[in-house]
Amino acid sequence: MHLTDLRAATGGPHGSGAVGLHTRPASGAPLVGDPGLHGDAPASTGVNDTGARASTGQQFAVAGRRGDWTAIWYLGRKAWFHNPAAALTALPDDGATLSPRPGAGPVRVYGRALPEASAYPEGVEPEEPRPLPYELRPGQRYVVGDTMPGEHFHAPGLTDETGAASRVIRGRTLWHQIQVGHRTGYVRAADVTVVRPRSDGQPNV
């Protein structure tokens, strides 16, 4: 599902390229929460609060439809926005998506795609991946962006204490970049299954 512009949850035009995301398919329902921004508190409609917002150009996997409302997978849960057939807020797309691999359980999301510890040379302390407060659960789908090996730019200065120049450390562990909310995140490729666009031309997003 590729977000176009410019309609609020009530269906009326507004001066923004974003839509609010709700916990239920109703304009009066609470906005979804973003634990990375608010902890257990709900998101708000504040101009700087992106916790329950999807913007023009973002891509999300469809999680359900009910009447004029569409749900997407967003930060590990369903999030609903107004998308009437007579004035679509979002358009179908054919991007690749991913889901947790069968039997893998919840998949953690990370803010960086780092190399495995064994990729770091002697004298360089490995960076430990730290998960964000989001999980992908079985049955959920997220749009895949880039796929890349983990990297770390080791830059203690122009040179380190031995006189060696800064360096890029690359590993073998593959990561997928995903649109997890109003930001991108990374999941280990070994933890998920990727579904490519359908050969019959029909959208799967």
trRosetta pair geometry for C-beta under 8 A, 3 or more apart (Angstrom, degrees):
i j d omega theta_ij theta_ji phi_ij phi_ji
1 59 6.8 150 75 -156 49 60
1 60 5.3 -29 64 70 104 75
1 61 6.9 133 12 -129 94 11
1 62 5.2 108 -37 -60 123 85
1 70 6.9 160 -131 152 156 143
1 72 6.0 -119 56 -97 141 115
1 90 4.8 28 178 155 101 136
1 91 7.4 148 -158 74 57 33
1 92 6.6 -44 -102 -110 57 43
1 93 6.4 -168 -73 18 6 98
1 205 5.6 -132 -11 147 48 77
2 57 7.7 -19 -172 -141 88 21
2 58 7.9 169 -150 89 51 38
2 59 5.3 -22 -99 -101 67 85
2 90 6.3 158 75 -167 40 83
2 91 5.0 -27 64 67 97 86
2 92 7.4 28 15 118 89 10
2 93 4.1 94 -31 -46 107 130
2 95 8.0 120 -67 -14 97 119
2 205 7.5 68 -39 114 74 118
3 19 7.1 -145 -145 12 121 112
3 54 5.3 -169 -84 143 153 106
3 55 6.4 125 104 100 149 26
3 56 5.6 -136 117 -111 99 30
3 57 6.5 -36 72 30 94 27
3 58 5.0 20 23 57 127 79
3 59 7.3 -142 3 -78 81 36
3 60 7.4 48 -38 9 102 101
3 89 7.1 -23 -144 145 73 84
3 90 5.1 -44 -103 -106 48 96
4 56 6.3 10 -179 -128 24 89
4 88 7.0 67 35 114 131 92
4 89 6.6 -174 56 170 86 37
4 90 6.1 172 11 -108 80 33
4 91 5.6 66 -35 -12 116 102
5 17 5.1 -62 -110 -130 104 74
5 56 4.9 -6 -71 -88 82 127
5 89 7.9 -85 129 -152 15 65
6 13 6.1 37 107 -145 98 80
6 14 6.8 -149 157 59 86 59
6 15 8.0 5 177 -123 124 16
6 16 6.6 157 -156 78 89 49
6 17 6.0 -55 -104 -105 91 49
6 56 7.5 -13 -78 -64 76 124
7 11 5.8 -10 178 -150 124 33
7 12 6.8 146 -154 71 80 21
7 13 6.3 -57 -104 -93 67 47
7 14 7.3 103 -144 16 26 87
7 19 6.8 13 79 -97 62 107
7 82 6.7 -99 122 91 112 108
7 87 6.5 112 -68 130 158 114
7 89 5.0 -110 51 -94 111 101
8 11 7.1 -45 70 22 69 18
8 12 5.5 -12 41 62 110 75
8 13 7.6 97 -2 177 90 5
8 14 4.6 61 -45 -6 111 134
8 16 7.8 74 -78 50 85 116
8 19 6.9 158 -133 -129 30 70
8 20 6.8 24 -160 10 75 104
8 82 7.4 32 114 42 44 131
9 19 6.5 117 -65 -171 69 88
9 20 4.8 -54 -39 60 119 107
9 22 6.4 89 -134 -31 143 123
9 27 4.7 145 126 -121 108 83
9 81 6.3 -108 -105 -147 81 66
9 82 4.8 128 -158 -7 45 114
10 27 5.0 56 -82 -123 70 150
10 82 6.7 -143 2 -14 6 167
11 68 7.5 -12 -78 151 122 144
11 82 5.4 -108 -62 148 72 144
11 84 6.0 27 -115 -5 119 130
11 87 6.8 97 -160 71 94 130
17 55 5.5 53 112 -162 93 84
17 56 3.8 -63 176 -1 113 120
17 57 7.9 22 155 1 130 93
18 53 4.7 3 180 -172 134 106
18 54 6.4 153 -155 78 77 37
18 55 4.5 -36 -94 -96 89 72
18 56 7.2 -97 -68 -12 49 73
19 53 7.2 152 73 -152 38 59
19 54 5.4 -16 55 60 89 91
19 81 4.4 67 135 -153 135 139
19 82 7.2 -150 -158 42 127 74
19 89 5.8 54 -69 -179 149 141
20 31 6.0 -81 -176 -109 106 108
20 45 6.8 -29 -98 -106 133 92
20 52 5.9 29 -160 123 73 102
20 53 6.4 -37 -104 -98 48 66
20 81 6.8 154 80 -114 47 95
21 31 6.4 79 76 -155 60 79
21 32 5.0 -34 113 14 104 116
21 52 4.5 -142 56 -176 89 77
21 53 6.7 -143 0 -66 99 17
21 54 5.9 87 -56 -14 116 100
21 72 7.6 -75 -127 49 124 104
21 74 6.0 -62 -174 83 160 170
21 79 3.7 9 179 171 122 120
21 80 6.7 129 -163 54 63 37
21 81 5.6 -52 -101 -60 62 98
22 25 7.2 137 85 -93 121 23
22 26 6.7 -137 141 61 154 53
22 27 7.4 -135 -62 -119 158 23
22 29 4.2 95 177 82 121 111
22 30 6.8 136 -152 83 77 35
22 31 6.0 -71 -102 -105 55 42
22 32 6.7 154 -161 -31 8 79
22 52 7.6 71 -69 -180 37 128
22 79 6.9 125 49 -168 32 66
22 80 4.7 -47 67 67 88 94
22 81 7.0 139 13 -80 87 48
23 29 5.2 -140 56 159 77 116
23 30 5.1 15 9 71 124 85
23 31 7.3 86 -23 136 85 9
23 32 5.6 140 -71 -83 72 66
23 79 7.6 -40 -89 -119 37 59
23 80 7.2 -20 84 19 10 105
24 29 3.8 -165 51 -113 90 153
24 30 8.0 67 13 37 91 66
24 80 6.2 -33 132 23 15 148
25 29 7.4 68 39 -5 14 149
25 66 4.5 -163 8 72 170 122
25 67 6.7 139 148 46 140 104
25 69 3.4 157 -147 81 110 163
25 71 7.2 -82 -69 -57 101 95
25 80 4.5 -132 -84 -165 62 153
26 29 4.4 108 66 -27 90 103
26 69 7.8 -50 -45 -66 37 155
26 80 7.8 43 13 102 45 146
27 82 6.9 10 -78 -55 93 127
29 80 7.2 37 66 60 148 127
30 42 5.3 -90 -179 -129 119 149
31 42 5.6 118 66 174 85 106
31 43 4.4 -90 117 68 128 99
31 44 7.2 -179 43 -79 150 13
31 45 7.4 177 -47 -59 148 72
31 51 7.4 94 137 98 123 98
31 52 3.7 129 177 97 112 175
32 42 7.8 176 128 -148 13 82
32 43 6.4 22 80 11 51 124
32 51 7.4 -149 94 140 76 85
32 52 4.7 153 52 -116 75 103
32 74 6.4 101 90 97 168 123
32 75 6.9 150 143 53 130 127
32 77 6.5 175 -146 84 126 124
32 79 4.6 -58 -29 -110 152 105
33 38 5.8 -115 -161 72 90 127
33 40 7.1 -7 -173 -169 159 30
33 41 6.8 160 -132 95 117 35
33 42 5.1 -95 -83 -116 91 46
33 43 5.9 177 -115 -23 40 80
33 51 6.7 -27 -166 161 36 127
33 52 7.4 -16 -72 -66 17 109
34 37 4.3 30 99 28 117 108
34 38 5.6 93 66 14 73 99
34 43 5.7 61 3 -73 97 112
34 50 7.7 34 -30 97 169 63
34 51 3.2 -135 8 -146 129 97
34 52 6.8 -141 -30 -49 103 65
34 75 6.0 -116 -116 -114 72 165
34 181 6.3 109 -121 -171 112 157
34 182 7.8 -41 -102 21 148 106
35 38 6.8 -81 -111 63 24 68
35 39 6.0 28 -149 -138 66 19
35 40 7.1 22 -113 -70 88 41
35 75 7.6 158 18 176 84 125
35 133 4.4 -109 107 119 117 132
35 134 7.3 167 52 -70 109 69
36 75 7.9 -131 6 -135 107 122
36 132 5.9 -12 -92 -173 129 104
36 133 5.2 176 -72 44 73 106
36 134 6.9 -35 -39 -37 116 101
36 181 7.8 -178 31 38 130 157
37 43 7.3 49 82 -102 131 90
37 49 7.3 129 152 -149 148 78
37 50 7.5 174 -73 63 160 72
37 51 4.6 -128 57 -83 144 113
38 41 4.2 -110 168 69 109 90
38 42 6.9 -64 136 84 160 11
38 43 6.2 -148 -19 -80 151 56
38 51 5.9 20 -14 -109 118 163
42 52 7.8 1 177 -38 80 141
43 49 5.7 150 -169 157 88 120
43 51 3.4 -162 -105 88 119 117
43 52 3.7 173 70 -11 153 109
43 53 7.8 -155 165 -22 150 80
44 49 4.8 79 62 47 84 173
44 51 7.7 65 23 42 56 120
45 49 7.1 91 100 62 4 125
46 49 4.0 83 63 -4 96 114
49 52 7.6 7 135 26 102 81
49 53 7.5 134 111 -19 65 124
50 53 4.9 -91 -150 46 57 122
50 181 8.0 115 132 136 96 102
50 182 4.0 -147 157 110 112 161
50 183 7.8 99 117 -40 136 90
51 181 7.7 -22 -150 171 44 134
51 182 7.1 -110 -91 15 15 130
52 79 7.1 -170 -148 -149 79 129
53 182 5.4 37 72 -84 85 138
54 58 5.5 -129 -167 69 83 139
54 60 6.6 -58 -131 -18 138 139
54 72 7.0 73 -80 47 156 151
54 74 7.2 -93 -68 -105 113 138
54 79 7.6 146 -36 111 120 133
54 81 6.6 -95 36 -42 127 154
54 182 7.1 -139 -92 -87 42 84
55 58 5.4 91 62 -12 68 117
55 182 7.0 78 -6 -134 105 96
58 179 5.8 147 -165 -162 94 146
58 182 7.7 -70 -91 -122 158 55
59 93 6.0 -73 -131 62 115 157
59 95 5.6 52 169 13 152 158
59 143 4.3 117 112 -109 106 177
59 179 5.8 141 68 19 70 156
59 205 6.4 7 -178 164 106 144
60 72 3.8 38 130 -169 137 137
60 73 6.4 -175 -177 53 98 64
60 74 6.4 -12 -138 -72 142 88
60 142 7.6 -45 -142 -135 62 59
60 143 6.2 -110 -103 -13 22 117
60 179 6.3 -110 -82 104 67 124
60 205 7.5 153 95 -174 31 100
61 72 6.5 128 71 -155 43 79
61 73 5.1 1 67 24 98 113
61 97 4.9 77 -86 -124 130 140
61 140 7.8 126 76 174 133 62
61 141 3.7 -111 139 101 168 103
61 142 6.0 -113 3 -89 121 20
61 143 6.0 177 -41 -48 83 75
61 205 5.5 -85 -106 -133 62 77
62 65 7.1 -7 -175 -47 121 93
62 70 6.4 -67 -132 -172 98 107
62 71 7.1 92 -169 79 61 61
62 72 6.2 -60 -108 -101 36 65
62 205 6.8 138 -6 -180 86 37
63 71 4.1 -75 74 116 97 102
63 72 5.6 120 3 -153 101 12
63 73 4.8 129 -63 -53 120 71
63 78 4.6 -158 116 -114 147 92
63 79 7.9 89 32 31 140 54
63 140 7.4 -12 -107 -129 114 72
63 141 7.7 -177 -84 40 77 89
64 70 7.5 162 89 -162 51 47
64 71 4.0 17 53 40 89 125
64 78 6.2 5 20 -139 119 136
65 69 7.0 160 -157 90 53 56
65 70 5.4 -18 -105 -109 80 66
65 71 7.1 -140 -67 16 35 79
66 69 5.1 -11 67 64 81 103
66 71 7.6 43 4 -22 97 104
66 80 7.8 -31 40 -130 110 130
68 82 6.0 11 129 -156 103 77
68 83 6.5 175 168 66 63 47
68 84 4.0 -10 -148 -91 115 77
68 85 7.2 -110 -116 -4 77 71
69 80 5.1 14 175 -172 122 111
69 81 6.9 164 -152 82 78 26
69 82 5.9 -50 -100 -103 74 46
69 83 6.4 93 -141 28 25 84
70 80 7.0 157 82 -147 34 64
70 81 6.2 -23 63 62 82 75
70 83 4.1 -8 2 31 114 145
70 89 7.8 -155 30 59 124 111
70 90 6.5 -108 66 44 156 130
71 78 4.3 -3 -175 -168 131 105
71 79 6.4 140 -154 66 73 32
71 80 4.9 -37 -91 -88 78 72
72 78 7.4 140 68 -151 29 58
72 79 5.6 -31 62 63 79 89
72 81 7.4 0 3 11 107 106
73 76 7.8 22 -176 -95 88 10
73 77 7.6 158 -149 79 59 19
73 78 6.8 -45 -96 -94 50 51
73 79 7.7 91 -158 17 9 88
73 140 4.8 128 -137 -162 140 94
73 141 5.7 158 7 60 151 55
73 142 5.9 -107 99 -75 127 71
74 77 6.6 -41 70 68 69 66
74 78 7.5 58 28 -166 87 16
74 79 3.8 -27 40 9 136 133
74 180 7.7 107 -155 158 43 46
74 181 5.6 86 -174 -113 79 68
75 79 7.5 64 33 -40 95 131
75 134 5.4 -105 -155 -121 66 123
75 180 6.2 83 -85 150 50 84
75 181 4.2 38 -60 -81 97 117
76 134 5.1 -169 -26 -163 119 82
76 135 5.2 68 -115 65 137 59
76 136 6.3 -126 -101 -85 79 38
76 137 6.5 80 -156 -7 87 96
76 140 7.0 -40 -137 -112 44 172
76 180 7.9 15 -33 -173 72 100
81 89 6.3 -113 129 96 117 156
81 90 7.6 92 84 -20 127 123
82 89 6.5 105 95 -24 63 145
83 88 6.1 20 -172 -148 82 63
83 89 4.5 -101 -108 35 74 105
83 90 5.5 -37 -125 26 129 95
84 87 5.4 31 75 47 104 77
84 88 7.3 -129 79 -82 48 40
84 89 7.8 79 25 -16 59 92
85 88 6.9 5 -139 -70 28 85
88 91 6.2 88 132 -75 140 65
92 203 3.7 -170 167 19 113 169
92 205 6.9 137 -165 82 65 65
93 203 5.8 101 68 -136 21 121
93 205 4.7 -35 75 80 86 119
94 197 4.1 54 160 -132 99 121
94 198 7.0 -106 -147 31 105 76
94 201 7.4 -62 -97 -161 150 42
94 202 7.8 141 -105 106 107 27
94 203 5.0 -113 -76 -113 69 65
94 204 6.6 67 -140 22 58 75
94 205 6.5 -177 -98 23 12 103
95 143 5.1 29 110 -146 139 106
95 144 7.0 -173 159 47 102 71
95 197 6.8 -56 -130 -71 4 100
95 205 4.9 15 46 -20 86 159
96 143 7.3 107 81 -158 52 60
96 144 4.4 -35 98 43 102 122
96 194 5.7 11 173 -177 119 104
96 195 6.5 169 -158 84 69 50
96 196 5.1 -26 -107 -115 103 48
96 197 6.3 -79 -67 -32 65 71
97 141 4.4 26 164 179 134 110
97 142 6.3 148 -157 71 84 28
97 143 5.7 -51 -101 -95 75 43
97 144 6.3 -178 -112 -12 18 88
97 194 7.4 163 89 -153 34 59
97 195 5.2 -9 63 56 83 101
97 204 6.5 -127 8 118 120 107
97 205 6.0 160 -51 -86 117 97
98 141 6.9 154 72 -151 30 66
98 142 5.8 -28 58 61 81 81
98 144 5.3 87 -21 -66 105 106
98 176 5.9 87 -23 114 162 165
98 178 6.7 -98 44 -91 118 124
98 187 7.2 -168 107 66 145 138
98 192 4.4 41 172 158 120 134
98 193 6.4 161 -152 80 74 39
98 194 4.8 -36 -93 -97 91 63
98 195 7.1 174 -89 13 36 73
99 136 7.4 -167 -152 159 45 122
99 138 7.2 63 169 -144 106 46
99 139 7.0 93 -154 -28 127 2
99 140 6.3 156 -130 79 85 49
99 141 5.1 -42 -72 -93 94 70
99 142 7.8 144 -80 15 48 72
99 192 6.3 157 79 -156 28 90
99 193 5.7 -18 61 58 81 90
99 195 7.3 32 0 -14 101 111
100 104 4.9 -147 177 70 96 117
100 105 7.0 -110 178 83 144 21
100 106 6.9 -89 -95 -128 154 21
100 107 4.6 -170 -102 -21 98 115
100 136 5.5 169 -51 114 98 100
100 137 6.7 -56 -6 176 142 16
100 138 5.1 -85 65 -83 125 58
100 140 7.2 54 -4 51 97 88
100 191 6.6 -45 -137 153 71 86
100 192 5.9 -71 -109 -107 29 71
100 193 7.7 21 111 13 20 85
101 104 4.1 83 63 -26 86 130
101 107 7.9 99 14 -72 75 126
101 190 7.6 -53 -16 151 151 45
101 191 5.8 -149 8 171 110 34
101 192 5.6 -148 -37 -113 82 13
101 193 5.1 118 -100 -34 67 89
102 138 7.5 70 -112 -127 50 118
102 193 7.4 20 -10 -23 76 137
104 107 6.2 23 126 -71 127 95
104 138 7.9 153 58 -76 80 94
104 191 5.2 129 -169 -161 148 72
104 192 7.5 -100 48 -72 168 42
105 138 7.4 -61 -130 -36 22 105
106 135 4.1 0 -177 -179 121 129
106 136 6.7 148 -160 71 64 44
106 137 5.2 -27 -102 -95 84 70
106 138 7.9 -90 -74 -18 49 72
107 135 6.5 139 63 -163 42 70
107 136 4.3 -18 57 58 102 102
107 137 7.9 -161 19 -70 74 26
107 187 5.4 39 151 -148 125 128
107 188 7.6 -142 -160 43 108 83
107 191 4.6 133 -125 143 115 130
107 192 6.1 34 -108 -67 168 94
108 131 4.0 -60 -180 -122 126 137
108 132 7.7 150 178 45 82 62
108 134 7.8 116 -157 83 52 58
108 135 6.1 -38 -95 -106 48 75
108 187 7.4 157 85 -121 47 83
109 131 6.5 97 65 -159 44 86
109 132 4.9 -43 96 51 93 110
109 134 4.4 -15 36 80 132 104
109 135 7.0 -152 -5 -89 92 26
109 136 6.7 101 -54 -23 101 95
109 178 7.4 -93 -127 58 112 122
109 180 5.5 77 -145 -109 156 160
109 185 4.1 20 179 151 113 148
109 186 7.0 128 -166 59 65 39
109 187 5.9 -49 -107 -72 63 88
110 113 7.1 128 93 -78 121 47
110 114 7.6 -96 153 6 148 96
110 129 5.1 -33 -129 -172 146 111
110 130 7.0 124 -137 73 92 40
110 131 5.6 -75 -86 -109 72 52
110 132 6.3 164 -117 -6 21 88
110 175 7.8 -77 59 -139 122 133
110 185 6.4 136 62 -176 36 91
110 186 4.8 -44 70 69 91 93
110 187 7.2 146 17 -85 86 38
111 130 7.3 -13 28 77 104 85
111 132 5.5 109 -46 -57 89 109
111 185 6.4 -58 -91 -126 44 78
111 186 7.2 23 127 20 3 98
112 127 7.7 -46 103 133 146 136
112 129 6.8 -150 74 -123 90 79
112 186 6.7 -53 110 25 13 141
113 148 6.0 93 119 81 159 103
113 149 7.8 143 147 128 117 26
113 150 5.0 -144 150 -110 74 65
113 151 6.7 38 96 25 92 73
113 175 3.7 -155 -133 55 116 160
113 177 7.3 -70 -46 -70 134 84
113 186 4.4 -152 -70 -147 87 161
114 127 5.2 -126 -142 91 141 110
114 128 7.9 106 99 157 165 8
114 129 5.0 -162 37 -73 126 90
114 150 4.7 14 115 -166 23 123
114 151 7.5 -94 -126 61 35 29
114 152 5.6 38 -141 -64 82 105
114 171 7.4 53 141 4 50 138
115 119 3.8 -89 162 64 132 146
115 120 6.8 151 91 -51 125 74
115 126 7.8 -114 86 -140 90 96
115 149 7.2 29 -99 154 81 93
115 150 3.9 173 -72 103 40 112
115 151 6.5 55 -42 -92 95 19
115 152 5.7 -94 13 -3 101 104
115 169 5.5 -103 12 126 149 98
115 170 6.2 150 -83 178 127 19
115 171 2.7 151 -142 -34 88 116
115 172 7.8 68 -147 13 89 47
115 173 6.5 143 -148 32 43 104
116 119 5.3 105 62 -9 70 103
116 150 6.7 129 -21 47 56 145
116 171 4.8 139 17 -155 72 141
116 172 6.8 -30 14 47 121 79
116 173 4.8 122 -40 -24 99 123
117 120 6.3 -48 -170 14 46 111
117 126 4.1 -16 -128 -108 77 169
118 171 7.8 101 68 -131 72 104
119 150 7.3 161 33 84 159 110
119 169 5.9 127 130 165 103 102
119 170 6.8 -112 -177 101 137 33
119 171 3.7 -113 -40 -98 161 82
119 172 6.9 -179 -79 0 120 74
120 124 4.7 -135 -178 91 104 105
120 125 7.3 -46 166 115 157 12
120 126 4.6 -148 -6 -83 150 78
120 152 7.5 -14 -92 56 97 142
120 169 5.8 19 -106 -166 62 155
121 124 5.4 64 61 16 73 117
121 169 7.1 -138 -4 -111 86 116
123 162 7.4 -4 180 -16 158 141
124 154 5.5 -42 -139 -121 133 154
124 169 6.9 -178 121 -67 158 149
127 152 5.3 167 17 -119 132 142
131 134 8.0 -144 168 48 94 59
132 180 7.9 124 80 100 148 161
132 185 6.0 -95 21 -124 146 130
134 180 5.8 105 122 167 161 136
134 181 7.3 -142 -95 -27 155 118
134 185 6.8 -120 64 -66 136 172
136 140 5.3 -144 -164 81 78 128
136 142 6.4 -84 -112 -12 131 128
136 180 7.9 -103 -66 -125 102 105
136 187 6.7 -19 10 -94 139 149
136 192 7.4 11 94 -96 150 117
137 140 5.3 83 60 -4 66 121
141 195 7.5 -35 -136 30 124 127
142 178 4.3 39 133 -167 129 131
142 179 6.5 -171 -175 61 94 62
142 180 6.2 -3 -141 -96 145 60
143 178 6.5 137 73 -152 51 74
143 179 5.0 6 59 30 106 110
143 205 6.2 56 -93 -131 104 138
144 147 7.1 2 178 -55 118 95
144 176 5.3 -59 -135 -170 99 121
144 177 7.2 98 -168 71 57 59
144 178 6.2 -43 -103 -95 44 76
144 194 6.0 21 -54 -131 155 110
145 176 7.5 135 48 175 65 72
145 177 3.8 -52 65 96 113 107
145 178 6.5 -166 4 -85 91 22
145 179 6.8 109 -44 -37 108 80
145 184 6.4 -19 0 -135 154 128
146 176 7.8 175 92 -153 43 49
146 177 4.7 34 49 22 76 127
147 174 6.2 12 178 -176 98 109
147 175 7.1 177 -151 87 56 44
147 176 5.3 -22 -101 -102 82 68
147 177 7.3 -137 -71 11 37 78
147 189 6.7 62 -148 -85 109 128
148 151 7.2 -41 144 -11 120 109
148 174 7.2 166 92 -148 21 68
148 175 6.0 -22 67 60 69 89
148 177 7.4 31 14 -26 103 104
149 170 5.6 63 104 -175 127 94
149 171 5.5 -164 170 76 104 63
149 172 6.1 -50 -138 -129 124 16
149 173 6.5 113 -153 68 73 45
149 174 5.9 -53 -92 -93 58 56
149 175 7.4 102 -146 12 15 84
150 170 7.2 148 87 -157 55 50
150 171 4.2 2 64 43 102 120
150 173 4.9 17 -6 69 119 99
150 174 8.0 -135 -23 -91 74 14
150 175 6.0 89 -71 -17 75 120
151 168 6.0 -15 -165 -175 109 100
151 169 6.8 147 -159 79 54 54
151 170 5.3 -17 -103 -101 81 70
151 171 7.4 -148 -71 14 38 79
152 168 7.4 155 79 -159 41 53
152 169 4.6 -13 61 58 92 106
153 166 7.1 28 175 166 83 114
153 167 7.8 -172 -152 99 52 34
153 168 5.5 -27 -102 -103 69 72
153 169 7.7 -169 -81 18 20 75
154 160 7.9 -14 143 -62 107 129
154 166 6.1 -172 97 -157 63 73
154 167 5.3 1 56 60 105 76
154 168 7.6 178 18 -94 76 20
154 169 5.7 57 -18 -18 112 112
155 166 4.1 25 -110 -137 70 138
156 160 4.7 69 53 -106 130 85
156 161 7.5 -45 114 -20 150 76
156 166 7.1 -175 29 -96 59 90
157 160 6.6 142 43 -87 91 41
157 166 7.3 -162 76 -59 33 107
158 165 7.3 -46 160 -134 59 72
158 166 6.8 -91 -155 -16 24 107
159 162 7.9 -121 163 72 98 52
159 163 5.3 -10 169 -154 137 33
159 164 6.2 147 -161 72 85 30
159 165 5.6 -53 -104 -94 76 44
159 166 7.3 -119 -95 -29 30 68
160 163 7.3 -46 68 21 62 16
160 164 5.2 -9 39 60 105 87
160 165 8.0 66 1 141 81 1
160 166 7.4 123 -39 -78 88 57
164 167 7.4 -30 149 -27 109 117
173 188 6.6 -50 178 -134 110 99
173 189 7.9 169 173 28 65 96
173 190 7.7 -68 -150 -9 86 117
174 188 7.5 98 83 -165 58 60
174 189 3.9 -13 100 12 104 141
174 190 7.5 123 58 -32 89 77
175 186 4.6 8 175 -174 129 114
175 187 6.8 151 -157 74 77 31
175 188 6.1 -54 -104 -105 70 40
175 189 6.2 -136 -95 -28 15 86
176 186 6.9 155 77 -152 41 63
176 187 5.5 -17 58 61 93 85
176 189 5.5 112 -28 -86 93 77
176 192 6.5 -77 26 60 141 141
176 194 7.1 173 -97 -80 151 116
177 184 5.5 4 -175 -179 101 124
177 185 7.5 157 -153 83 58 31
177 186 5.7 -35 -98 -95 57 76
178 184 6.7 153 78 -156 37 73
178 185 5.7 -25 63 65 89 79
178 186 7.3 153 16 -99 81 25
178 187 6.2 19 -4 2 128 107
179 184 6.1 -49 -96 -101 50 71
180 183 6.7 -24 57 79 91 74
180 184 6.9 104 10 -152 87 27
180 185 4.2 4 -6 17 140 121
181 185 7.9 53 14 -19 83 116
187 191 5.9 -108 168 68 102 120
187 192 5.6 64 120 -23 133 134
188 191 4.6 81 74 0 95 108
188 192 7.5 151 85 1 55 92
189 192 6.6 -84 -150 48 34 92
189 194 8.0 -25 -146 -33 88 116
195 204 6.4 -114 127 137 122 153
197 204 6.5 -175 -129 20 49 112
198 201 6.9 -70 94 22 93 17
198 202 5.1 -21 75 59 145 79
198 203 7.7 176 25 -128 114 2
198 204 5.5 129 -25 -39 103 113
